[in-house]
Structures are given as C-alpha cells and as structure tokens.
Amino acid sequence: MQMINISHKEFTLQEVPEELFLQVCKQIGYSYETISRQIHSKITDIIDKGLAAMQSDFIIRTTPITGWGNGRIDTETVTIDSKKWASLLRKMESPEFICCFIVTLGKRIDVIKEGFGEKNLFDQFVLDALGSVLVEKAADSLESSIGIEFKKNSYECSRRFSPGYCDWELKSGQATLCRFLSPEKIGVQCMASGAMIPIKSVSAVMVGAMRVPWKVPCYFCREIRCPYRRENKRT
C-alpha cells in the first residue's frame, strides 16, 4: 500500500458554532455559565473571523517499514527513534508501512493574530485558542479519513503520534518528517527548533499492519500521570 487517496473535498471541518464556542471557552478557562454578554459577543466575533481566515491544507505520504528494534522504527525513508512505539509494533501482526502527514490551517490566522497588536491581547489569546481547537479537529478528521482508507485496503492502523510525544524527540522527529513530506508545497516551513510555520500545523505518523491489537503504547507505559495518556488503551 503506497498511496492514501484523500481528496480535499472529502476533508472537511463541519463546525457547529455553539459547540465550537464552548470548546474555545474551555480552552481559555472561561465558564460559559458566568460569561458576560459583552465577552460572549467578542469571542463570537473572533471565532467568525478565524473561521473565515482558515485555509486548511494537508500532505500525506506512505513508506514501507523495513524493521523495528533497538528503540526505533526504520522505513525506506523515515526513522522514528522511539522505544515505546517500536515496542508497540512487536504487538502488531505484520506491520508493513507508516503513513505520514502534515495538516495546517494556513497563514492567514497568524496574520490576523499579529494584526490585533499588543493592545488586544485578549483577542490574540482567543484566536490562538480557536486555532488550537481547529487544528486538532483537522488532525482528527484527517486521521479518521486515513483510517477509512486503511480499512478499504484490509489494514488496521495505530492512532496518530507526533514528534515530541512519548519518547520521540521533537527536533529530530520533525526534521525527518519534513524531509520526507516537503511541506513547503502546502506553505508550511519547519524550523530548526522543531516548530512549524504557520503555527497552527500538526505533523503525525500512523502505522499500518494486518492486525493492530493495541493502537497506542499507553497500555505498556508506566507513566500513569502523563497528561497525554489515552485512557482507552486499545483505541
């Protein structure tokens, strides 16, 4: 399986304004029950501006797995230095390839945020929160679409995992993904620090195998208090 075919028409973010408003409020630490009418109106206006500015795009590539062990996953073009994810592959039946992707909301949200200026820190804060909510939704949507493509080809897949999570180091992980994906094609630049521009961009990898009993390594991890721990271990 060398290609994941997902059209931009299939990749959509269907947002319910009320639900999105509640998620943004939660992100910035506001209680919906106690929020004033003025603040409600202000947040709603910023959300409308952010949604209008969003220009989501993505790039996807797959590459065959050539081996796993010694705390790393090797493919023909990408190396993932992660003991935890390499150990998860031992639980899979015939892990064959990884699917790498980068999804972005585009640069216009960053431009609007900068345009608010230092006197409008609240507006910047809300727009940044909105971007964080939306880019995670975009990554979730793309992950779901990729999972459907896996299933069509009789494969199961892991959940997505990104550089900087578990024990996969951010800088080296981001660098190897960016070399493989060439995200400048969708207007994304990878910095030496591991950060990406536009800021609201997410990179990730999913493993494809004939059978995937556990989709994340949390089940085998002893760090019970990890903030990124996924409680439903098999999914």
N, C-alpha and C positions, 0 to 999 in steps of 0.2 A: 504494500500500500504506500504509494509515493505522493499521492495528491489528496488534499482535502479541498473539496469544491464547495465553497460557500459564497454565494453572490451577495453584493451589498444590498440588494433588495430584500434578501432573506434576513439580513442582520438589521433589526430594528429595535429601538428602545421605546416601548409603549408605556409612557408615564401617566399615572393618574395624579393630577395636580394636588389633590388633598393628601394622598399618601406620600408624595414627594415632599410636601411642606412639612409633614410630621417627621420625616426622616432627617430633613435639614435641621429642624428644631432640636431633635435629639443629638445630632452631630455637634451643634454649638452649645448644648447644655441648657436649652430653654424648655420650660414646661408649657405645653400647649394650653393647659387649663388656666394659667396665670398670665399669659402673654397679653399685652395691651393691643388695642385696635390699631394704634399707630405703628407699632412694631410689626404686627401682623401684615399690615399693608406694605411696609417697607420690605419685609422678607419676600412677600409675594411678587413684588416688582422686580427684585433682584433675581428671583427664580425665573421669571419670564424672560429677563434679559439674557440669563445664562443659557436657557433652552434655545433661544433664538440664535445665540452665538455658536452653539455646539456644532462642530463639523466632524463627526466620528468617522474614523477610518481604521483599517487593520491590514496586517500582512501575516500570512501563515505559510509555514514550510514544514515538511516532514523529512526525517533522515533515519536510516536503519541503525538499530543497535548492534554493535559489534562485540560487546562484552560488558560485564559488570563484576566488580570485585575490588578489593583493596580500597574501599571507600569512594568509588567513583563509578560513573556510568559512561561508557565510551560509545560513540557513534562514528559514522564515517566523517562527520564534520564538526560535531559538538562534543565537548567533555563536561560532564557535570560532577564536580567534586563535592559529593555529599554522602557520608556514610549511611545516613538514615534512609535516603531514597534508594541508594544501592541495595540496602538490606531489604527494602520492600520488594524489589524486583525478584529476590530469591523466593518470595511467596507467590509469585505470578507463574502462570503456565505459558511458556514460550513468549516472553517479552520480545517484541520484534522491532519497534520503532518508537521514536518520540515525535510529537507534534509541537512545534514552537510557534508562538505568536506574540505580536505586539499590537495593542489596541490603544487608540488615542482619541481624545475629544477635540483635538485641533488647537491651534494657537490663539484663536480669537478670544477665548475665555481668559487666557493670560493677559491679552492686550487690554481687555475691559477692566480686569482687576487692577492692572497698573494705572489705568486711566482714572480710577477712583481717587488716587492720591492719598497722601498721608493724613489728610483731614477726614477721610472717610474710611477709617479702619474697620468700622463695623460692617460696612458694605463689602470690603475686601474679605473679612472674616466669613461672612455668609456665602459669598461667591466661592471662596475656597472650599467651604463645607459642601456646597452644592456640587462642585467639581469632583470632590472625593466620593460622594454618593453616586454620581452618574458614571464615573469611570469604573467603579466596582460593579455597577449594574451592567455596563458594557462588557466587562470581562466575564461576568456571569453568563450573559447572553451568548457570547462567543463560545465559552466553554460548553454550554448546553448544545449549541449548534454543532460543534466539533464532535461531541459525544454521540449525536444522532448519526453523523457521518461514519463514525467508528462502527456503530451498531449495524448500519447498512452493509458494511463490509465484513460483518461477522466477527468484529473485535470488541473487546471490553477495554475500558480505559480508566486510568487513575484520575483523581481530581487534579486540577491545575496547581502547580507550585512555581514560585518565583524566586529569582535571586534575592538573597537577604533573608529568606525564611528558612526555618530549621537550621541546618548547618551548612547551607550553600552560601558561600561568601558573596556579598553584593557586587563588589567591583569586578572581580574576575568572572562571576556568573553573567553579569550584564554585558561585559565585553565580549564574551564568547557568543552570546545570543545575537548581539548587534552585528558582529562579523558575519554570522550566518544569515541573518534576515535582511541586512541592508535597509534599515527602517527609514533612511533618508528618502526613500521612494514615496513614503506617506508623510513626509515632513517632520519626522522625529529624529532628534540628534541625541546620541549617547555621550554623556560627559565622562571624563576620566574618573570622577568620583563614584560613578555608577548611577547618578541621577539622569533623568531624561528630560528633554525639552521638546514639546510642551510638557509642563509639569504633570498634567493630568493624563498620563500614559501608563499602561501596565504591560509588563512582559511576563510570559509564563511558558511552562512546558507541561505536556501531558504524555503519559506513557501508554502505548498500545500493546495489548497482549491477547492471547487466545482466551485467557481467563485471569481475572483480577479479583481475588477474594477480598483483599483489603485495598482501599483506594488511597489511603494516606498512612504515613508511618506512625501516627499518633498512638496507635494501639500498642506499639512496641517501645514507645518513648517514656522515660521515667520522669520527665519534667511535667508533672501534673498541673503546676500553676502557670504554664505557658499561656500567654494571652491569645495566642493563635491556635491553640489546641482545638481540634474538631471533635466534639463530643460523640457524634455518631461515627464511630471508627471505621465501619465498613463502607460508609458513603461520604 
